[in-house]
């Protein structure tokens, strides 16, 4: 009985293979589903980081530049992985000497500082060293649908604003649009 089960088990395992193969991540591809691809999101982040860097080169801040990235809003019909855009933007800004403050993590940081003051740790953390952002970055992704020469087109637009925290004046505003043509064959696919 054991001699029969082992070959059947091996056959089942090898028969369930997906046939997936690794692709070159540097090759530009568009999505069949309509979602923005990782490379498109990273490209947008690089463009936006360049616009923010150019603003601060023209208008330097004496006390340093600290930005807080507000939660990215996805107002499209697709499940876009906005964390890819956010992480790429934070990394691009950091490489340009512009630092991001994660304000959503402050309560956790304060708990850790409080714990360090109990004497149960080998060092004491100081709440007086926390930084406050002097700018907010707000990103939203919107979608519009239109027809061109009888073909259905979907356009997804990534909008970014850099706002001064004290004045709420928008100092940088930029956008990047991506278009997809809806495929007719195969139902509702792209």
ABEGO torsion letter per residue (X at the ends): XAAAAAAAAAAAAAAABAGBBBBBAABBBBBAAGBBBAAAAAAAAAAAAAAAAAAAAABBBAAEBBBBBBBBBBABABBBBAAAAAAAAAAAAAAAGBBBBBAAAAAAAAAAAAAAAAGABABBBBAAABBBBABBBBBBBBBBBBBBGGBBBBBBBBBBBBBBAAAGBBABBBBBBBBBBBBABGEABX
